[in-house]
Amino acid sequence: MNKSIDSYTLAPDAMKAMFAMENFINSIPLDPILKELIKIRTSQINGCAYCVIAHSADAIKLGETTQRILSLSVWEECTFYTEKEQAVLRLVEYVVEVATKRVPQSVYDDISKYFSYQEYVYIIFCINQMYAWNRIAIPMGKKADRQ
């Protein structure tokens, strides 16, 4: 079996559902750059080069700096992410690794300083949507192309 499978052609209804969720994610009232940081960090943890590159480009188009994108994998050691962004990135780390890390109360407490319950739910959906895209792209053989 060729490890470059076109899920768009072979499962159009499933991909339509994924894009419906993506449209919802795009419509939620969270900072667009924050959503891209979520997508990039989720994809870094999951090892999806295609998604890291695609969402890094999207973040740059929105005005994000190259320094912050390049440093996202070591965000905890950087002083140029806000406390609000750090709270979200910490949540990403736990949600993506939920099977082994769970989500401690301290992470909930930290995120609740900056976000309402509804915003928290939106962030969780954003993380999970990107996680799902990673889990489709990687086994389908989606590769990062040279720009």
WORAMO-V435516 format. One record per pair of residues at least 24 apart in sequence whose ideal C-beta (glycine too) atoms are under 7 Angstrom apart, sorted by sequence separation. I is the first residue (numbers start at 1). J is the second residue. If there is no record, write none. Layout:
BEGIN
I&J ; I&J
END
This chain:
BEGIN
87&111 ; 33&59 ; 36&62 ; 87&113 ; 87&114 ; 36&64 ; 44&72 ; 33&62 ; 40&69 ; 44&73 ; 95&124 ; 32&62 ; 33&63 ; 84&114 ; 33&64 ; 41&72 ; 96&127 ; 40&72 ; 91&123 ; 95&127 ; 37&72 ; 88&123 ; 92&127 ; 96&131 ; 37&85 ; 41&89 ; 38&88 ; 42&92 ; 46&96 ; 34&85 ; 41&92 ; 45&96 ; 37&89 ; 34&88 ; 38&92 ; 42&96 ; 51&130 ; 51&133 ; 51&134 ; 38&123 ; 42&127 ; 46&131 ; 48&134 ; 51&137 ; 43&130 ; 50&137 ; 38&126 ; 42&130 ; 46&134 ; 30&119 ; 38&127 ; 42&131 ; 48&137 ; 48&138 ; 35&126 ; 39&130 ; 43&134 ; 53&144 ; 30&122 ; 38&130 ; 42&134 ; 50&142 ; 30&123 ; 50&143 ; 28&122 ; 50&144 ; 49&144 ; 25&125 ; 25&126 ; 25&129 ; 22&129 ; 21&129 ; 18&132 ; 7&136 ; 7&140 ; 5&140 ; 5&141 ; 4&141 ; 3&141
END
